[in-house]
Amino acid sequence: MSGLGRETMNNIREQIEFDVLFVGGGPASLAGAIHLMKLAKSRGLDLEVALIEKGANIGAHELSGAVLNPIALKELIPNYREEGCPVERDVRGDEFYFLTGTRHHEVPFVPKYMHNEGFHIISLSKFVSWLGRIAEGLGVNVFPGFAGKEVLYGEDDRTVIGVRTGDKGVGKDNTSKANFEAGIDILAKVTLFGEGPRGSLLQAISNKLHIFEGKMPQVFETGIKEVIQLPETNYFSDSRGNDIHTFGYPLGLNTHGGGFIYEMKENRVSLGLVVGLSYQDPLLDLYEEFIRFKRHPFINELIKGGRVIEQGARTIITGGYYTMPKLAVDGGLFVGGSASMLNAPALKGIHTSMKSGMLAAEAIVESFNKGGDFTQESLGYYHQLFENSWLKKEIYMGRNFTQAVSKKGLIKFLHVGAQYLTGGRGIFDKMPLDDDSKSLNPLKRVDSYRTARYEKQAYDGTLFVDKLTGVYLSKTQHREDQPCHLIVHDPDLCMNECFETYGCPCTRFCPGNVYELEVDDNTHEKRLKLNPSNCLHCKTCDIKDPYGNITWTCPEGGDGPGYTIA
Ligand SMILES: Cc1cc2nc3c(=O)[nH]c(=O)nc-3n(C[C@H](O)[C@H](O)[C@H](O)COP(=O)(O)OP(=O)(O)OC[C@H]3O[C@@H](n4cnc5c(N)ncnc54)[C@H](O)[C@@H]3O)c2cc1C
């Protein structure tokens, strides 16, 4: 590592150089960094490696189900139990239910890709925090509280040479405050982007280097999740399964998604609802759907007497194999959710992300061994490794899955059944999305839906908490006096057009109450009010805004949720 100064307009911007830089402290980057350090050591390579994470600590922004398939973990850390891997519970049985408005029906067979017996139920936040400590122990320079704000390119304007982190101490009015700290230019021979779904740097690279060219449109889902403390005697004390999945109510068959409840230790459960973002009803409110799910008599019975102790939300990228970007560019690699590395039928992306990071690490070591060739061609060895791995087999098997389940009505079951019998090929290989979901904006006009969709909810503040209490329980914090990290490009569009056409859907798709419609008591004038400090960093707004009018950017490093058990 070496440090030197460079003058900018009004301050000195520090530069630090590493051999390899990982952006994002999720399972993809951390598994990659650990594998890289171990491989480098075994090959006698002395590498300086850094990892930056926008959360205040490793794990603070990590939220998942989560059932972990330990296949990649076993390769990475064979004795992970002895090394203190924080496993909540082992899965002892799976249960799969179809929910109607008031009833539940157990599906007589659990699809093979949802057989989780023997897998581990974890808190992703705790798990990555543990991986972070292992990475540090192996010599990785881990920098939490640093958001990658800009991709740095070489003189040819296409070779990635590192990342600039965000400035700190900038006021709302864009002026430097007394505590101003300029962002740092972290330079590296290779930069790995592991930002998870809808990475802001990935978007910037995509616009410049067209890494998604020719690929099918990406598919996103948003999950809202809680950890609930149950009384000592509860459903799981003597239940068959501790890994429960549901479909049907409250979403019905035209919006894809479903629910999950996993048993954790100390009488806690992880409960969540995942909703496909290709939905068309502008009045659909993700948070209300989540609460309806919890109020279903069957779910309510499982969690009765409980108290919500953590809540949060995050998007998932489920498009699969045909939506994967180019995996390498000159000086850069894409891993994990950023690169669509998820087994969609199993709704599992942790082990696939970890394996992608590990394969990328192997390609990097090869590039160093080749005397330091970090061109796209050389780093593209990662793609070859991917094609010959179990990871490719898994992701390829689910290549048409999300496209099939996002079809409306019963036809989805025909497609899923056909895929099940043909190893993923199904009736159409390269299954297209519904015409409506292909466009940026699948929402229909609000007047075609203007019905009261939700009854007024009674929140008890314990087991049923409102959005703002949920934000409080996510421990989200942002420094108030900073430029708004949510860019609404044309605010007039919101009231002039979006309100009339879609009824301001941002007030409903954001699970954090960031977007609020205010009406002036006297003039009756409407205005969109933003509460960026509530932002859960789920990035749903960046994806679901019907006009593409909202861009999510990283706020000051260290801000955002403070998950500890999600
Ligand atoms: C509700 C829900 C349930 C799920 N259930 C399961 C499950 O049961 N099993 C399973 O295997 N998978 C599950 N998944 C999917 C799984 O969580 C993801 O596939 C996986 O976490 C992706 O790993 P990643 O490392 O690519 O990205 P992430 O886990 O998203 O990590 C990315 C990290 O990068 C940081 N970051 C992003 N941008 C920047 C930047 N510019 N600068 C610095 N840091 C940055 C983020 O703060 C974050 O910490 C679920 C996901 C959700 C949302």
The ligand as an SDF file (V2000), in Angstrom:
LIG
                    3D

 53 58  0  0  0  0  0  0  0  0999 V2000
  -35.5970  -10.8230    2.0730 C   0  0  0  0  0  0  0  0  0  0  0  0
  -34.4940  -11.6440    1.4820 C   0  0  0  0  0  0  0  0  0  0  0  0
  -34.4290  -13.0120    1.7340 C   0  0  0  0  0  0  0  0  0  0  0  0
  -33.3940  -13.7630    1.1950 C   0  0  0  0  0  0  0  0  0  0  0  0
  -33.3020  -15.0770    1.5460 N   0  0  0  0  0  0  0  0  0  0  0  0
  -32.2070  -15.7770    1.1950 C   0  0  0  0  0  0  0  0  0  0  0  0
  -31.9860  -17.0700    1.7300 C   0  0  0  0  0  0  0  0  0  0  0  0
  -32.7810  -17.5760    2.5280 O   0  0  0  0  0  0  0  0  0  0  0  0
  -30.8730  -17.7350    1.3370 N   0  0  0  0  0  0  0  0  0  0  0  0
  -29.9740  -17.2060    0.4660 C   0  0  0  0  0  0  0  0  0  0  0  0
  -28.9650  -17.8520    0.1430 O   0  0  0  0  0  0  0  0  0  0  0  0
  -30.1560  -15.9620   -0.0560 N   0  0  0  0  0  0  0  0  0  0  0  0
  -31.2330  -15.2330    0.3030 C   0  0  0  0  0  0  0  0  0  0  0  0
  -31.3940  -13.9530   -0.1650 N   0  0  0  0  0  0  0  0  0  0  0  0
  -30.4580  -13.4170   -1.1730 C   0  0  0  0  0  0  0  0  0  0  0  0
  -29.0980  -13.0360   -0.5750 C   0  0  0  0  0  0  0  0  0  0  0  0
  -29.2620  -12.2760    0.5980 O   0  0  0  0  0  0  0  0  0  0  0  0
  -28.2730  -12.2690   -1.6080 C   0  0  0  0  0  0  0  0  0  0  0  0
  -28.2660  -12.9880   -2.8120 O   0  0  0  0  0  0  0  0  0  0  0  0
  -26.8470  -12.0540   -1.1430 C   0  0  0  0  0  0  0  0  0  0  0  0
  -26.8270  -11.3310    0.0700 O   0  0  0  0  0  0  0  0  0  0  0  0
  -26.0300  -11.2950   -2.1900 C   0  0  0  0  0  0  0  0  0  0  0  0
  -24.7300  -11.1390   -1.7170 O   0  0  0  0  0  0  0  0  0  0  0  0
  -23.7580   -9.9780   -2.2700 P   0  0  0  0  0  0  0  0  0  0  0  0
  -22.4880  -10.0860   -1.5170 O   0  0  0  0  0  0  0  0  0  0  0  0
  -23.7100  -10.0470   -3.7370 O   0  0  0  0  0  0  0  0  0  0  0  0
  -24.5070   -8.6210   -1.9490 O   0  0  0  0  0  0  0  0  0  0  0  0
  -25.0880   -8.0150   -0.6050 P   0  0  0  0  0  0  0  0  0  0  0  0
  -25.3460   -9.0730    0.3990 O   0  0  0  0  0  0  0  0  0  0  0  0
  -26.1980   -7.1360   -1.0190 O   0  0  0  0  0  0  0  0  0  0  0  0
  -23.8900   -7.1240   -0.0460 O   0  0  0  0  0  0  0  0  0  0  0  0
  -23.4650   -5.9720   -0.7090 C   0  0  0  0  0  0  0  0  0  0  0  0
  -22.7440   -5.0860    0.2960 C   0  0  0  0  0  0  0  0  0  0  0  0
  -22.1150   -4.0330   -0.4370 O   0  0  0  0  0  0  0  0  0  0  0  0
  -22.3520   -2.7920    0.2260 C   0  0  0  0  0  0  0  0  0  0  0  0
  -22.2910   -1.7550   -0.8210 N   0  0  0  0  0  0  0  0  0  0  0  0
  -23.1480   -1.5820   -1.8480 C   0  0  0  0  0  0  0  0  0  0  0  0
  -22.7400   -0.5620   -2.6250 N   0  0  0  0  0  0  0  0  0  0  0  0
  -21.6130   -0.0840   -2.0720 C   0  0  0  0  0  0  0  0  0  0  0  0
  -20.7230    0.9760   -2.4300 C   0  0  0  0  0  0  0  0  0  0  0  0
  -20.9120    1.7130   -3.5300 N   0  0  0  0  0  0  0  0  0  0  0  0
  -19.6420    1.2190   -1.6220 N   0  0  0  0  0  0  0  0  0  0  0  0
  -19.4220    0.4650   -0.5050 C   0  0  0  0  0  0  0  0  0  0  0  0
  -20.2400   -0.5500   -0.1310 N   0  0  0  0  0  0  0  0  0  0  0  0
  -21.3130   -0.8290   -0.9190 C   0  0  0  0  0  0  0  0  0  0  0  0
  -23.7220   -2.9600    0.8510 C   0  0  0  0  0  0  0  0  0  0  0  0
  -23.8800   -2.0590    1.9380 O   0  0  0  0  0  0  0  0  0  0  0  0
  -23.6870   -4.4270    1.3010 C   0  0  0  0  0  0  0  0  0  0  0  0
  -23.1750   -4.5590    2.5940 O   0  0  0  0  0  0  0  0  0  0  0  0
  -32.4170  -13.1660    0.3480 C   0  0  0  0  0  0  0  0  0  0  0  0
  -32.4710  -11.7830    0.1060 C   0  0  0  0  0  0  0  0  0  0  0  0
  -33.4870  -11.0240    0.6790 C   0  0  0  0  0  0  0  0  0  0  0  0
  -33.5040   -9.5310    0.4490 C   0  0  0  0  0  0  0  0  0  0  0  0
  1  2  1  0
  2  3  1  0
  2 52  2  0
  3  4  2  0
  4  5  1  0
  4 50  1  0
  5  6  2  0
  6  7  1  0
  6 13  1  0
  7  8  2  0
  7  9  1  0
  9 10  1  0
 10 11  2  0
 10 12  1  0
 12 13  2  0
 13 14  1  0
 14 15  1  0
 14 50  1  0
 15 16  1  0
 16 17  1  0
 16 18  1  0
 18 19  1  0
 18 20  1  0
 20 21  1  0
 20 22  1  0
 22 23  1  0
 23 24  1  0
 24 25  2  0
 24 26  1  0
 24 27  1  0
 27 28  1  0
 28 29  2  0
 28 30  1  0
 28 31  1  0
 31 32  1  0
 32 33  1  0
 33 34  1  0
 33 48  1  0
 34 35  1  0
 35 36  1  0
 35 46  1  0
 36 37  1  0
 36 45  1  0
 37 38  2  0
 38 39  1  0
 39 40  1  0
 39 45  2  0
 40 41  1  0
 40 42  2  0
 42 43  1  0
 43 44  2  0
 44 45  1  0
 46 47  1  0
 46 48  1  0
 48 49  1  0
 50 51  2  0
 51 52  1  0
 52 53  1  0
M  END
$$$$
